[in-house]
């Protein structure tokens, strides 16, 4: 009892200490008296995740201290409540009184008309560390537009929730570059948005170089996953409700986009953490336990039938992309190919864009999952070396 009382008193103090140790890009900008934005007309790309470490909205902070004149919003909108893939309309923000231009509607890239009234475009949104999450694609399109239109681009950096050391998964065939796979990077890249912006800009992935500056965080290190930062998690989109949700998005998000009848627990706290279908069998659990070390797997009864629930380690561990491939392969086997044969052309096209190539269906018929995973390794080794000059944190 005494030990429990002690822990109940000391743990909140530990969390507060951790929060104070992490300064996000917006915090650093504040402490520097907004020096990068003084005397300039400012545009801000943001949503509900754009807050400082105390939870204050970036758009309200900038509205108070600099000449903020316009907002720009990604998929899911300014409040993060719109469903995936649904166009977002431009609107007026009642909190700032500013127009919030949609970058997930008629255009994915800021138009000259959208940027004509600004001098500098600031990006402040929380990413999840996965190539197919469109917030980094929005960042890339903004980088491109600023280069083309002679505007400064500033990224306020934030943690990668999966940590900065996890580099996993398949690359992407240039033919399948799209808004759900904008950059030639691994599926899990281990970069912050600021580091990714620096790498994309230097390598010309979005065209001519932009006038780019990244406001670094203070106190974050590559070994930190989100739960280790002590920062409060803000739901980034309707199906990423919790700090651990990015882990589960990596594992099941690919297979979940293929077939009707799969239950991924969407729009619940267990979104992407569970996977179930009428054709699943108990042997799925045994198979995944044998092939996914470092990740917990238990049987779970879903609304669609028997399935599994995943338990990723909050401090890292396990290979999420390898788990995704094994989950895909075993789902394909148990469904007797149904996850592919019952998917329509639109679903398959999106699957190939997310996965990064259209070879996987053939590969699963001719190779073991372990052979496919091994084939990723040369690319991953090259990427680790190529990203080194752009890493801002140890």
MIZA-732910 format. One line per field, with one value per residue (C-alpha): residue in three letters; residue number from 1; x, y, z. Coordinates in Angstrom, 2 decimals. Example, Ala and Ser with C-alpha at 12.3 -4.5 7.8 and 13.67 -1.06 7.14 Angstrom:
2
residu	c(ALA; SER)
num	c(1; 2)
east	c(12.30; 13.67)
north	c(-4.50; -1.06)
up	c(7.80; 7.14)
END
This chain:
394
residu	c(UNK; UNK; UNK; UNK; UNK; UNK; UNK; UNK; UNK; UNK; UNK; UNK; UNK; UNK; UNK; UNK; UNK; UNK; UNK; UNK; UNK; UNK; UNK; UNK; UNK; UNK; UNK; UNK; UNK; UNK; UNK; UNK; UNK; UNK; UNK; UNK; UNK; UNK; UNK; UNK; UNK; UNK; UNK; UNK; UNK; UNK; UNK; UNK; UNK; UNK; UNK; UNK; UNK; UNK; UNK; UNK; UNK; UNK; UNK; UNK; UNK; UNK; UNK; UNK; UNK; UNK; UNK; UNK; UNK; UNK; UNK; UNK; UNK; UNK; UNK; UNK; UNK; UNK; UNK; UNK; UNK; UNK; UNK; UNK; UNK; UNK; UNK; UNK; UNK; UNK; UNK; UNK; UNK; UNK; UNK; UNK; UNK; UNK; UNK; UNK; UNK; UNK; UNK; UNK; UNK; UNK; UNK; UNK; UNK; UNK; UNK; UNK; UNK; UNK; UNK; UNK; UNK; UNK; UNK; UNK; UNK; UNK; UNK; UNK; UNK; UNK; UNK; UNK; UNK; UNK; UNK; UNK; UNK; UNK; UNK; UNK; UNK; UNK; UNK; UNK; UNK; UNK; UNK; UNK; UNK; UNK; UNK; UNK; UNK; UNK; UNK; UNK; UNK; UNK; UNK; UNK; UNK; UNK; UNK; UNK; UNK; UNK; UNK; UNK; UNK; UNK; UNK; UNK; UNK; UNK; UNK; UNK; UNK; UNK; UNK; UNK; UNK; UNK; UNK; UNK; UNK; UNK; UNK; UNK; UNK; UNK; UNK; UNK; UNK; UNK; UNK; UNK; UNK; UNK; UNK; UNK; UNK; UNK; UNK; UNK; UNK; UNK; UNK; UNK; UNK; UNK; UNK; UNK; UNK; UNK; UNK; UNK; UNK; UNK; UNK; UNK; UNK; UNK; UNK; UNK; UNK; UNK; UNK; UNK; UNK; UNK; UNK; UNK; UNK; UNK; UNK; UNK; UNK; UNK; UNK; UNK; UNK; UNK; UNK; UNK; UNK; UNK; UNK; UNK; UNK; UNK; UNK; UNK; UNK; UNK; UNK; UNK; UNK; UNK; UNK; UNK; UNK; UNK; UNK; UNK; UNK; UNK; UNK; UNK; UNK; UNK; UNK; UNK; UNK; UNK; UNK; UNK; UNK; UNK; UNK; UNK; UNK; UNK; UNK; UNK; UNK; UNK; UNK; UNK; UNK; UNK; UNK; UNK; UNK; UNK; UNK; UNK; UNK; UNK; UNK; UNK; UNK; UNK; UNK; UNK; UNK; UNK; UNK; UNK; UNK; UNK; UNK; UNK; UNK; UNK; UNK; UNK; UNK; UNK; UNK; UNK; UNK; UNK; UNK; UNK; UNK; UNK; UNK; UNK; UNK; UNK; UNK; UNK; UNK; UNK; UNK; UNK; UNK; UNK; UNK; UNK; UNK; UNK; UNK; UNK; UNK; UNK; UNK; UNK; UNK; UNK; UNK; UNK; UNK; UNK; UNK; UNK; UNK; UNK; UNK; UNK; UNK; UNK; UNK; UNK; UNK; UNK; UNK; UNK; UNK; UNK; UNK; UNK; UNK; UNK; UNK; UNK; UNK; UNK; UNK; UNK; UNK; UNK; UNK; UNK; UNK; UNK; UNK; UNK; UNK; UNK; UNK; UNK; UNK; UNK; UNK; UNK; UNK; UNK)
num	c(1; 2; 3; 4; 5; 6; 7; 8; 9; 10; 11; 12; 13; 14; 15; 16; 17; 18; 19; 20; 21; 22; 23; 24; 25; 26; 27; 28; 29; 30; 31; 32; 33; 34; 35; 36; 37; 38; 39; 40; 41; 42; 43; 44; 45; 46; 47; 48; 49; 50; 51; 52; 53; 54; 55; 56; 57; 58; 59; 60; 61; 62; 63; 64; 65; 66; 67; 68; 69; 70; 71; 72; 73; 74; 75; 76; 77; 78; 79; 80; 81; 82; 83; 84; 85; 86; 87; 88; 89; 90; 91; 92; 93; 94; 95; 96; 97; 98; 99; 100; 101; 102; 103; 104; 105; 106; 107; 108; 109; 110; 111; 112; 113; 114; 115; 116; 117; 118; 119; 120; 121; 122; 123; 124; 125; 126; 127; 128; 129; 130; 131; 132; 133; 134; 135; 136; 137; 138; 139; 140; 141; 142; 143; 144; 145; 146; 147; 148; 149; 150; 151; 152; 153; 154; 155; 156; 157; 158; 159; 160; 161; 162; 163; 164; 165; 166; 167; 168; 169; 170; 171; 172; 173; 174; 175; 176; 177; 178; 179; 180; 181; 182; 183; 184; 185; 186; 187; 188; 189; 190; 191; 192; 193; 194; 195; 196; 197; 198; 199; 200; 201; 202; 203; 204; 205; 206; 207; 208; 209; 210; 211; 212; 213; 214; 215; 216; 217; 218; 219; 220; 221; 222; 223; 224; 225; 226; 227; 228; 229; 230; 231; 232; 233; 234; 235; 236; 237; 238; 239; 240; 241; 242; 243; 244; 245; 246; 247; 248; 249; 250; 251; 252; 253; 254; 255; 256; 257; 258; 259; 260; 261; 262; 263; 264; 265; 266; 267; 268; 269; 270; 271; 272; 273; 274; 275; 276; 277; 278; 279; 280; 281; 282; 283; 284; 285; 286; 287; 288; 289; 290; 291; 292; 293; 294; 295; 296; 297; 298; 299; 300; 301; 302; 303; 304; 305; 306; 307; 308; 309; 310; 311; 312; 313; 314; 315; 316; 317; 318; 319; 320; 321; 322; 323; 324; 325; 326; 327; 328; 329; 330; 331; 332; 333; 334; 335; 336; 337; 338; 339; 340; 341; 342; 343; 344; 345; 346; 347; 348; 349; 350; 351; 352; 353; 354; 355; 356; 357; 358; 359; 360; 361; 362; 363; 364; 365; 366; 367; 368; 369; 370; 371; 372; 373; 374; 375; 376; 377; 378; 379; 380; 381; 382; 383; 384; 385; 386; 387; 388; 389; 390; 391; 392; 393; 394)
east	c(0.00; 2.82; 4.61; 1.43; 0.92; 4.54; 4.20; 0.91; 2.69; 6.00; 4.88; 2.96; 6.07; 8.15; 5.76; 5.83; 9.62; 9.67; 7.23; 9.39; 12.46; 10.96; 10.64; 8.83; 9.69; 6.90; 8.25; 11.72; 10.26; 8.42; 11.55; 13.40; 10.74; 9.50; 12.67; 12.19; 8.77; 9.22; 8.11; 6.73; 3.27; 2.86; 0.84; 0.45; -0.15; -1.75; -4.56; -5.64; -2.19; -0.46; 0.06; 3.00; 4.11; 1.60; -1.26; -1.73; -2.72; 0.02; -2.41; -3.53; 0.05; 1.10; -2.06; -1.15; 2.57; 3.17; 1.33; -0.49; -2.68; -3.78; -4.19; -3.85; -5.25; -4.45; -6.51; -9.01; -9.33; -8.50; -10.05; -8.90; -12.43; -13.05; -12.89; -9.91; -9.98; -12.85; -12.26; -12.04; -13.51; -11.82; -13.44; -13.05; -11.52; -13.71; -10.75; -8.56; -11.04; -8.69; -9.46; -8.25; -7.41; -7.90; -4.92; -7.06; -9.76; -9.43; -5.65; -3.05; -0.50; -0.88; -1.74; -0.15; -3.42; -3.33; 0.22; 0.18; -0.50; 2.29; 6.07; 6.69; 4.80; 5.10; 4.37; 3.31; 1.50; 2.15; 3.17; 3.15; 6.41; 4.90; 5.34; 1.67; 0.35; -0.51; 0.62; 4.20; 2.92; 1.24; 4.57; 6.28; 3.75; 4.16; 7.94; 7.47; 5.06; 7.34; 10.28; 8.23; 6.73; 9.75; 8.32; 10.24; 9.29; 9.71; 9.11; 8.46; 9.81; 8.04; 8.90; 8.57; 6.15; 7.88; 11.28; 14.18; 16.02; 13.31; 13.96; 11.92; 9.99; 9.77; 10.87; 8.70; 8.81; 8.94; 5.89; 3.85; 4.84; 1.60; 0.06; 0.02; 3.68; 5.26; 8.91; 11.38; 11.81; 11.14; 7.64; 8.95; 11.68; 12.72; 12.84; 11.16; 9.20; 12.02; 14.65; 12.50; 12.04; 15.81; 16.46; 13.71; 14.89; 18.57; 17.87; 15.40; 12.61; 10.03; 11.92; 13.96; 15.23; 13.18; 14.38; 13.92; 14.56; 13.80; 13.25; 14.77; 13.32; 15.23; 15.42; 14.28; 16.57; 16.28; 15.68; 12.46; 9.11; 6.08; 5.25; 8.82; 8.49; 5.90; 3.98; 0.21; -0.92; -3.52; -5.51; -3.96; -6.88; -10.06; -8.25; -5.03; -6.56; -3.72; 0.04; 0.51; -1.86; 0.95; 2.53; -0.68; -1.30; 1.99; 1.14; -2.43; -3.02; -1.81; -3.88; -6.84; -7.16; -7.65; -10.85; -14.35; -15.32; -12.09; -12.55; -9.74; -11.58; -11.81; -13.29; -12.54; -9.59; -8.38; -8.25; -5.70; -4.74; -7.10; -7.68; -10.51; -12.58; -14.96; -12.22; -9.57; -8.53; -6.82; -3.62; -3.14; -2.10; 0.47; 1.92; 2.33; 3.78; 6.41; 7.31; 6.94; 9.36; 9.10; 5.39; 2.65; -0.17; -3.29; -6.56; -9.39; -13.01; -14.03; -17.42; -16.49; -15.22; -12.14; -8.97; -5.93; -4.93; -1.39; 0.58; 3.57; 6.19; 5.87; 9.67; 10.15; 11.25; 10.09; 9.94; 6.58; 6.94; 7.99; 4.90; 2.82; 4.20; 3.62; 0.09; -0.56; 0.88; -1.05; -4.27; -3.77; -3.26; -6.20; -8.55; -7.33; -6.35; -9.63; -8.07; -6.79; -9.40; -12.30; -10.71; -11.89; -9.56; -9.72; -8.80; -5.90; -4.60; -4.58; -2.96; -0.12; 0.40; 0.59; 2.77; 4.99; 4.80; 2.51; 4.83; 3.75; 0.87; 3.20; 5.94; 3.63; 2.93; 6.61; 8.56; 8.32; 7.58; 11.10; 12.59; 10.56; 11.63; 15.27; 14.94; 14.24; 17.53; 19.93; 17.63; 17.27; 21.04; 21.53; 18.80; 20.34; 23.58; 21.87; 19.79; 22.78; 23.69; 20.13; 19.73; 19.27; 19.22; 21.43)
north	c(0.00; 2.41; 1.58; 2.22; 5.56; 6.52; 5.64; 7.54; 10.63; 10.32; 9.15; 12.35; 14.32; 12.16; 12.83; 16.59; 16.46; 14.66; 17.14; 20.04; 18.33; 18.21; 21.49; 21.17; 23.34; 25.77; 26.03; 26.88; 29.42; 31.05; 31.13; 32.79; 35.50; 34.34; 35.69; 33.78; 35.35; 38.95; 41.52; 38.84; 37.80; 34.28; 31.31; 28.21; 24.59; 22.99; 21.03; 20.02; 18.50; 21.86; 22.73; 23.58; 21.32; 23.00; 22.22; 25.78; 25.91; 27.07; 29.08; 31.08; 31.63; 32.93; 35.00; 36.80; 37.35; 37.61; 38.64; 35.37; 35.91; 32.48; 28.82; 25.65; 22.25; 18.61; 15.45; 15.14; 18.94; 21.59; 19.61; 16.16; 14.76; 14.25; 10.63; 9.31; 10.02; 12.52; 15.94; 18.81; 22.22; 25.53; 27.33; 30.16; 29.26; 30.61; 30.69; 33.01; 34.47; 33.45; 31.51; 27.91; 26.82; 23.11; 21.17; 18.05; 19.12; 20.61; 20.74; 18.94; 21.73; 25.40; 27.38; 30.74; 32.40; 30.71; 31.89; 35.33; 37.14; 35.52; 35.72; 32.56; 29.30; 27.48; 23.76; 22.46; 19.12; 15.79; 12.95; 9.23; 8.03; 5.99; 6.71; 6.27; 8.83; 11.86; 14.64; 14.27; 14.33; 17.66; 18.86; 17.81; 19.62; 22.76; 22.51; 22.25; 25.19; 27.43; 26.64; 27.42; 30.62; 32.04; 31.73; 30.77; 27.46; 26.79; 23.41; 23.38; 19.98; 17.29; 13.78; 10.71; 8.63; 5.39; 6.76; 7.82; 4.50; 2.33; 1.99; -0.84; -2.14; -1.94; 0.85; 2.29; 1.78; 5.22; 4.21; 4.05; 7.42; 9.11; 11.19; 8.08; 7.43; 10.75; 10.03; 7.23; 6.21; 3.02; 2.41; 3.24; 5.84; 6.94; 10.65; 13.63; 15.85; 18.38; 15.80; 14.49; 18.04; 18.59; 15.31; 15.85; 19.39; 18.48; 15.50; 17.38; 14.87; 17.63; 19.58; 22.79; 23.56; 25.75; 28.35; 25.95; 26.28; 23.71; 24.76; 21.91; 20.45; 20.48; 17.37; 14.74; 11.86; 9.13; 6.42; 8.08; 6.72; 8.87; 7.30; 8.04; 11.78; 12.43; 14.61; 14.33; 12.54; 14.32; 12.12; 12.84; 11.48; 9.49; 6.13; 7.15; 7.80; 6.73; 7.14; 3.47; 3.63; 4.45; 1.06; -0.77; 1.31; -0.01; -3.64; -3.90; -0.81; -2.43; -5.62; -3.67; -1.69; -4.78; -6.65; -6.06; -8.00; -7.38; -5.88; -3.55; -1.97; 1.32; 4.34; 2.76; 2.90; -0.38; 0.99; -1.04; -2.99; -5.84; -7.84; -10.30; -11.97; -14.91; -16.95; -16.50; -19.46; -19.90; -20.97; -17.31; -16.54; -19.34; -18.37; -14.69; -15.47; -17.63; -15.03; -11.67; -11.63; -8.55; -8.05; -9.58; -11.41; -12.81; -14.28; -11.77; -12.12; -9.31; -8.33; -10.02; -13.25; -14.69; -12.66; -11.33; -8.36; -6.94; -5.52; -3.42; -2.43; 1.29; 1.50; -0.09; -3.57; -5.99; -5.29; -3.70; -3.99; -7.64; -8.23; -6.46; -8.72; -11.88; -10.70; -10.05; -13.41; -15.44; -13.53; -14.31; -18.01; -18.37; -16.51; -18.70; -15.61; -13.89; -10.70; -10.08; -11.75; -10.02; -6.58; -4.32; -2.39; 0.80; -1.06; -2.85; 0.40; 2.03; -1.08; -0.96; 2.75; 2.17; -0.93; 0.70; -1.77; -4.18; -7.18; -8.31; -10.55; -12.48; -12.47; -14.06; -16.88; -17.56; -16.59; -17.04; -13.95; -14.21; -14.09; -10.98; -9.30; -10.18; -8.54; -5.19; -5.14; -3.70; -0.71; -0.19; -0.26; 2.34; 4.54; 4.51; 5.82; 8.37; 9.87; 10.36; 13.92; 15.11; 13.78; 16.60; 14.50; 11.85)
up	c(0.00; 0.90; -2.36; -4.39; -2.62; -3.33; -7.02; -7.31; -6.04; -7.86; -11.33; -12.19; -11.19; -13.53; -16.40; -15.74; -15.68; -19.03; -20.58; -19.47; -20.95; -24.46; -26.32; -29.61; -32.58; -31.70; -28.13; -29.41; -31.84; -28.91; -26.77; -29.65; -29.76; -33.18; -34.78; -38.07; -38.62; -37.50; -40.08; -42.42; -43.54; -42.26; -43.49; -41.31; -42.35; -39.31; -37.73; -34.21; -33.52; -33.94; -30.28; -28.04; -25.18; -22.88; -25.29; -26.61; -30.28; -32.62; -34.72; -31.67; -30.56; -33.97; -34.36; -31.13; -31.73; -35.50; -38.64; -39.30; -42.35; -43.62; -42.63; -44.71; -43.77; -44.71; -45.08; -42.19; -41.99; -39.42; -36.56; -37.72; -37.85; -41.59; -42.80; -44.74; -48.46; -48.21; -49.76; -47.28; -48.04; -47.40; -44.48; -42.01; -38.68; -35.85; -33.43; -35.52; -38.00; -40.82; -43.96; -43.80; -47.34; -47.94; -49.27; -49.57; -51.98; -55.45; -54.96; -52.87; -53.38; -52.41; -55.52; -56.37; -55.36; -51.95; -51.27; -52.88; -49.59; -47.55; -47.30; -45.29; -44.94; -41.59; -41.17; -37.74; -37.61; -35.92; -38.24; -37.32; -38.92; -41.77; -45.50; -46.40; -43.89; -46.00; -43.66; -44.89; -48.47; -47.70; -46.31; -49.55; -51.72; -49.59; -49.96; -53.71; -53.91; -51.86; -54.13; -57.23; -55.85; -54.03; -50.52; -47.40; -45.80; -42.07; -40.42; -36.67; -35.76; -33.73; -32.49; -34.66; -32.53; -33.60; -32.58; -34.72; -34.95; -36.50; -40.27; -41.75; -44.69; -48.41; -50.69; -53.42; -57.17; -58.88; -60.92; -57.71; -56.24; -55.19; -52.44; -50.20; -51.01; -51.93; -51.13; -52.06; -48.43; -46.46; -45.19; -41.70; -42.12; -38.63; -39.54; -37.97; -40.36; -40.19; -41.09; -43.92; -45.25; -45.21; -47.02; -49.61; -50.28; -50.63; -52.89; -55.07; -54.55; -55.00; -57.65; -57.21; -53.72; -51.43; -48.94; -46.03; -42.30; -39.62; -36.01; -34.03; -30.87; -27.62; -25.45; -27.95; -28.89; -31.51; -28.93; -27.76; -28.86; -28.08; -24.69; -23.60; -24.29; -21.58; -24.04; -24.31; -27.46; -29.59; -31.96; -35.35; -37.39; -36.69; -36.61; -34.84; -31.41; -29.11; -28.81; -29.76; -32.75; -35.25; -34.45; -35.27; -38.39; -39.75; -38.95; -40.25; -42.37; -45.58; -45.39; -44.04; -47.24; -49.40; -48.67; -47.43; -44.35; -42.45; -39.01; -37.92; -35.01; -36.88; -35.09; -31.72; -29.29; -30.87; -34.41; -36.43; -33.30; -34.12; -37.29; -37.77; -40.49; -40.89; -42.61; -39.92; -37.80; -34.42; -36.21; -37.21; -33.64; -33.51; -36.88; -35.99; -32.57; -34.25; -36.88; -35.09; -32.15; -29.94; -30.69; -28.57; -30.37; -28.73; -30.03; -30.26; -31.27; -33.61; -34.98; -38.26; -36.76; -35.07; -35.21; -33.41; -31.30; -31.40; -28.47; -29.46; -26.91; -25.99; -25.89; -29.31; -30.29; -32.94; -36.66; -37.45; -41.22; -41.01; -38.86; -41.52; -44.26; -42.25; -41.43; -45.12; -46.18; -43.62; -44.35; -48.02; -47.23; -44.85; -47.19; -50.07; -51.98; -51.26; -49.91; -53.43; -55.64; -53.89; -53.99; -56.80; -59.11; -57.05; -53.88; -55.57; -57.03; -53.60; -52.09; -54.64; -53.97; -50.22; -50.47; -53.08; -55.97; -57.81; -57.45; -54.00; -55.11; -57.40; -54.76; -52.20; -54.66; -55.36; -52.23; -48.50; -46.39; -44.93; -48.43; -49.26; -46.02; -46.74; -50.16; -48.46; -46.57; -49.23; -49.73; -45.99; -45.53; -48.28; -46.84; -43.36; -44.86; -47.13; -44.34; -42.04; -43.15; -42.43; -38.90; -36.38; -33.22; -31.62)
END
